[in-house]
Amino acid sequence: MVMAETKNKNLAYLQMDDKFVNPVLARSARIVAERASGSYIYDMNGDAYLDFACGIAVTSVGHCHPKVVAAVQKQVGELMHTSVVTHNKPYIELAKKLVEIAPFKSLDSVFLTNSGAECVEGAIKMARYVTGRPCVINFRGSFHGRTIFTTALTTSKLYYREKYEPLPGSIHTVPFPYEYRSHFRGDPKKVVDEALKELDTLFHQIVHPEQVAAIIIEPIQGEGGYVAPPPGFLPALRKIADEHGILLIIDEVQSGFARTGQMFACQHENVEPDIMLMAKAIAGGMPLAAFISRSELTHKWPAGRHGSTFGGNPVSCAAALATLEVIEEEKLCERAEKLGNMIMTRLKKFAEKNKHVGEIRGRGLMIGIEFNDEHGNPSKKIADAVAEKCLEHKMIVLTCGYAGQVIRLIPPLTMSDAEAEKGMEILEKCMTL
Ligand SMILES: Cc1ncc(COP(=O)(O)O)c(C=O)c1O
């Protein structure tokens, strides 16, 4: 940063952070957030940063939405914690609400957790228990969390797994239909067929389908590079799962709650999960996650076989109830679609003149920009340089992708047209390297 050290109030805290915080905790932007409101984060100097990251797809209703803040403040004064000692009202009301907004009537039984990874773990435990089968199938490029089991399920980047071996077994990874980096780019049907062929081969060579409890998939890969599978792939998986009595777990942790223009991304192709995972944007910034399934399945999982001390904390549940109201009242599905189209159209036009932009893709406000070097190979260098320049211009963006070659745009769904235009101006300037 250009600012003189004495004037930079972030600095003392950054130095303390360097000293006292475990260095494994990497942060993308070296600023200290002091407060935030709507589409902006303010650092300790009072500088406003336009937020296209949303704390990784969490603050979708904008930072500190007044309705969410009021709900949290009210709940905090009434009841903060019960764990599994008693029932509590916000937990029950939220479970009812999640069943009401679930995209399929079959999804009618809810379990609340603290984090995305914890809800993946719970869903896998349940899938194994109720099917009596041991194995899980996941996809290349997937990200499902950082606990040991979810690390084993995560293949988006080597550095999430490296040196954590031995990882839990009975997980079989098959290729994800990533059209842009496929030999069959331009022929989405072939890309899908090829990926399905690999799954079929797996069933012949490595694991019998009757040993598989679940197939877990993100309907749009997040960490893996904001990659949606071509049309037809998710419905085909649904069919294969049905043929073999395998449960289909759809991980909507990043894509859920209006982000893609539908409440959940699996709705774009009307693919019904057996278990659906939700987290991140569910509670407007408070820690909470959930998995929802069919009561016909959950009733095969006896009471006490799973639990959580903090999962479904009343304050987080109150925040989630308020967040869901905001999503409905402010019609954020429609907003995500409209603003997403506006941003995509503008970026695609820009990309025509920029030799480093390989692809602009996305759904709603889950948008990826993939960068190439002069040979057409993925370029982390360019993506990092663009993100760094954006930060200098007081805009926060994150990267993703197996080589770190993608900039992902995840602004609040409440972002105004003017704020989005301002963001695009900064981004285009920073992409003109
Ligand atoms: C698709 C997906 N699943 C699971 C997780 C893990 O969530 P958490 O970081 O809350 O444990 C993430 C986090 O980024 C995610 O994107």
The ligand as an ORCA input file, in Angstrom:
! r2SCAN-3c Opt
* xyz 0 1
  C     -19.441    -26.069     -1.836
  C     -18.868    -25.975     -0.451
  N     -19.082    -26.971      0.412
  C     -18.603    -26.935      1.663
  C     -17.842    -25.858      2.100
  C     -17.304    -25.837      3.512
  O     -17.951    -24.856      4.244
  P     -17.310    -24.262      5.587
  O     -16.128    -23.450      5.193
  O     -18.425    -23.461      6.191
  O     -16.945    -25.425      6.434
  C     -17.601    -24.795      1.238
  C     -16.784    -23.636      1.671
  O     -16.312    -22.830      0.912
  C     -18.121    -24.858     -0.082
  O     -17.905    -23.875     -0.957
*
